[in-house]
Amino acid sequence: MSHPLVAPDEVVSDDEARARFFREYHDPRHAIMDWRLGYSVVKRLMCPLTNRTVLDYGCGNGRFSRLLRDRGAHVIGVDISSQAIDEARRKHAERINYYLINSGDLSQVPLRAIDVAVSTFVLCCVKERADLDRILKAIYERIKAGGTYVLSEPHPDAPGRDFYSMRRVPKDVLKEGTPLDVQFQDGSGLVLHDFWHSRETYLDALRSAGFIIEHVIEPTMNTYPDEPYWKDERHYPPFIIFRARK
Ligand SMILES: C[S@@+](CC[C@H](N)C(=O)[O-])C[C@H]1O[C@@H](n2cnc3c(N)ncnc32)[C@H](O)[C@@H]1O
């Protein structure tokens, strides 16, 4: 990579760093890892999608919302970042309704209107357990009885692991809400920030909101022995994915 996305001493907001990440960071193997161990698993757990009403909570620039729309879903995407929502609205937003929201405020989405809700790498941006609870309760209330929620998050055991494209480095002793630097290994100096939550916290927060946990999936690259470049992701899952039912 020829120039740094975010120089180490450059002060940028987390929103701006994330927007730059989605705009400028294109490492094909990172994309393969994201897709294989994250989004493709999430998508499979959300099926069927055709004609289902889907809520993408924390949709960012809409990259996953668009994929869900292209698989036949009616998508509502919400996010607290105006930059992300503006960008999502500019990119092929046909048949997707995007809303800028305050954290946990889904008042623009009718109660019990959603067949399938999803959040990909969103709750790791939320520090406090009380905020996690408020968000999950709001999502639960929007899902129809028997509907599904799929949540994917960085794996709680990932900090310190040396993955091919990134490392998650705790800034303190690991406990609930500890900030982490997410460092990318391409020499770009790109660092994103999020917060650590344990597996028990995710499970307990989902159950406290009313969800029944159906699956917990922790995919690794151990089924791709012919791709020697993978590092710790061969044996340790970078992501953890939960499927829950209302
Ligand atoms: C790592 S990005 C992931 C975006 C998208 N889900 C994806 O997979 O491409 C995290 C997103 O969550 C949003 N976010 C962070 N905290 C949130 C909150 N409390 N409520 C809703 N969205 C939030 C951020 O603005 C950002 O767009």
The ligand as an ORCA input file, in Angstrom:
! r2SCAN-3c Opt
* xyz 0 1
  C     -17.582     -1.828     11.684
  S     -18.926     -0.902     11.061
  C     -19.884     -2.205     10.305
  C     -20.854     -1.700      9.295
  C     -21.688     -2.779      8.592
  N     -22.492     -3.508      9.541
  C     -20.795     -3.724      7.819
  O     -20.622     -4.876      8.221
  O     -20.246     -3.307      6.795
  C     -19.854     -0.522     12.511
  C     -21.051      0.378     12.229
  O     -21.867      0.427     13.401
  C     -22.329      1.749     13.573
  N     -22.661      1.911     14.994
  C     -21.811      2.048     16.024
  N     -22.484      2.158     17.176
  C     -23.811      2.068     16.861
  C     -25.010      2.122     17.624
  N     -24.951      2.271     18.941
  N     -26.186      2.011     16.983
  C     -26.212      1.865     15.624
  N     -25.114      1.815     14.846
  C     -23.916      1.913     15.459
  C     -21.159      2.595     13.112
  O     -21.572      3.914     12.796
  C     -20.673      1.816     11.903
  O     -21.319      2.220     10.717
*
